[in-house]
Amino acid sequence: MAVDWTSLTVGGGALLVLYGWVMAFRRSGRTMGKITGIVESKDSEDRPILAPVISYQVNGKKHSFEARMAMSSRKNANKRIGRKVPVAFDPVRPEDAEVASWFRLYFGQIVLTAAYALGLYAWWKG
């Protein structure tokens, strides 16, 4: 029996897109957090990378995470300590959180969905 690679690719792509949207909407909880510190690490070329530490509370329990965003300088980063930021978290696992911005939460998934839709269209017209 021959494998129908087209069906496997279409089905696998659909599952990947669906999984991505489920993961994007998983962080449906919202709260406000505060930048409480700055963490410094090094990139592959030994340059400093500064990332904010965001602290927030859910149901009276404190959580924090290192945001996946870089800051340009220590002086700039230190000015942001104390600033409030919106936080998106998973209500089932409140420790799983990210800065709540439309771009961070959904842009990648929109691009993946559009690429999948264009691929399907090209295959169908093909």
Backbone torsions as a table, in degrees:
resi	resn	phi	psi	omega
1	MET	NA	127.3	-178.6
2	ALA	-79.8	146.3	177.7
3	VAL	-83.8	130.5	176.8
4	ASP	-88.5	90.5	-174.8
5	TRP	-65.0	-30.9	179.4
6	THR	-63.6	-47.6	179.7
7	SER	-64.0	-40.3	178.3
8	LEU	-63.7	-40.4	-179.6
9	THR	-67.8	-45.7	179.5
10	VAL	-63.2	-46.9	179.4
11	GLY	-64.9	-43.1	178.6
12	GLY	-63.7	-40.7	177.4
13	GLY	-63.3	-41.9	179.1
14	ALA	-62.7	-41.8	178.2
15	LEU	-64.1	-39.9	179.0
16	LEU	-63.1	-44.9	178.6
17	VAL	-63.4	-45.7	179.6
18	LEU	-61.4	-45.1	178.5
19	TYR	-59.5	-42.4	179.6
20	GLY	-61.3	-41.5	179.0
21	TRP	-69.4	-38.1	176.5
22	VAL	-61.0	-44.3	179.6
23	MET	-66.2	-35.8	179.4
24	ALA	-66.0	-41.4	-177.6
25	PHE	-86.4	-6.3	178.4
26	ARG	-61.0	-34.0	179.2
27	ARG	-86.9	64.9	-175.1
28	SER	-89.6	-13.1	177.2
29	GLY	-74.5	144.7	179.3
30	ARG	-131.8	141.1	174.6
31	THR	-156.7	175.6	174.7
32	MET	-103.9	138.5	176.6
33	GLY	-120.5	179.7	-179.8
34	LYS	-137.1	140.7	174.9
35	ILE	-73.5	116.5	-175.1
36	THR	-110.9	-7.2	179.8
37	GLY	-173.2	175.7	179.1
38	ILE	-129.3	132.6	177.5
39	VAL	-109.0	132.4	178.8
40	GLU	-108.8	133.5	173.1
41	SER	-135.6	-177.6	-178.8
42	LYS	-120.2	144.5	174.7
43	ASP	-86.2	-173.8	-175.7
44	SER	-65.6	-19.3	179.1
45	GLU	-103.9	19.6	176.4
46	ASP	64.7	24.8	175.0
47	ARG	-91.4	146.6	-179.3
48	PRO	-71.8	141.0	173.5
49	ILE	-122.2	125.5	-179.8
50	LEU	-107.9	128.7	-180.0
51	ALA	-129.8	139.5	179.5
52	PRO	-76.5	147.6	171.4
53	VAL	-100.5	123.1	-178.0
54	ILE	-105.0	127.6	176.6
55	SER	-111.7	143.1	-178.4
56	TYR	-155.8	167.4	179.8
57	GLN	-124.0	141.5	172.6
58	VAL	-133.9	122.6	-179.3
59	ASN	52.8	39.9	176.8
60	GLY	80.5	-4.2	-180.0
61	LYS	-101.1	131.5	-178.2
62	LYS	-82.3	140.6	176.9
63	HIS	-136.6	160.9	172.1
64	SER	-152.6	158.3	177.3
65	PHE	-151.3	159.2	175.6
66	GLU	-92.7	116.5	-177.2
67	ALA	-67.4	144.9	178.9
68	ARG	-88.0	61.5	176.9
69	MET	-146.2	143.2	-178.3
70	ALA	-100.6	147.7	175.4
71	MET	-112.5	150.3	-169.5
72	SER	-77.2	-39.7	-176.7
73	SER	-144.8	156.8	179.2
74	ARG	-60.7	-41.0	-179.9
75	LYS	-61.3	-47.6	177.8
76	ASN	-62.6	-44.4	-178.4
77	ALA	-62.4	-44.3	-178.9
78	ASN	-63.3	-29.8	177.5
79	LYS	-66.1	-24.4	-176.4
80	ARG	-86.6	-12.5	178.4
81	ILE	-60.6	131.6	-177.7
82	GLY	96.8	-15.1	-179.6
83	ARG	-71.3	139.7	178.5
84	LYS	-84.6	142.3	178.3
85	VAL	-137.7	146.4	176.2
86	PRO	-73.4	141.2	-178.9
87	VAL	-123.9	133.6	172.8
88	ALA	-105.8	130.9	-178.5
89	PHE	-137.1	160.4	176.8
90	ASP	-82.0	118.3	-178.6
91	PRO	-59.9	-28.2	178.9
92	VAL	-77.8	-35.9	179.6
93	ARG	-129.7	81.1	-174.0
94	PRO	-59.5	-18.0	178.2
95	GLU	-74.0	-13.6	177.2
96	ASP	-89.3	101.0	-172.3
97	ALA	-140.4	164.9	179.0
98	GLU	-153.7	157.0	173.9
99	VAL	-61.7	131.1	-174.9
100	ALA	-85.5	90.8	172.0
101	SER	-131.1	146.1	-178.4
102	TRP	-55.7	-45.2	-178.0
103	PHE	-60.7	-49.0	-177.6
104	ARG	-65.1	-37.3	-174.1
105	LEU	-84.4	-34.2	-169.0
106	TYR	-125.3	-18.5	-173.7
107	PHE	-59.1	-48.0	-179.5
108	GLY	-59.4	-39.9	-179.7
109	GLN	-69.5	-36.2	177.0
110	ILE	-64.5	-43.0	178.0
111	VAL	-62.3	-44.7	178.6
112	LEU	-61.5	-42.7	179.4
113	THR	-64.3	-43.2	179.1
114	ALA	-63.8	-42.5	178.7
115	ALA	-63.2	-41.2	178.1
116	TYR	-63.7	-44.5	-179.8
117	ALA	-63.8	-41.7	177.8
118	LEU	-64.9	-39.3	176.7
119	GLY	-63.2	-43.1	177.2
120	LEU	-62.7	-42.4	-179.4
121	TYR	-62.9	-45.3	180.0
122	ALA	-62.7	-40.4	178.8
123	TRP	-65.6	-43.2	-177.8
124	TRP	-65.8	-41.9	-179.7
125	LYS	-74.8	-22.8	-171.9
126	GLY	-40.2	NA	NA
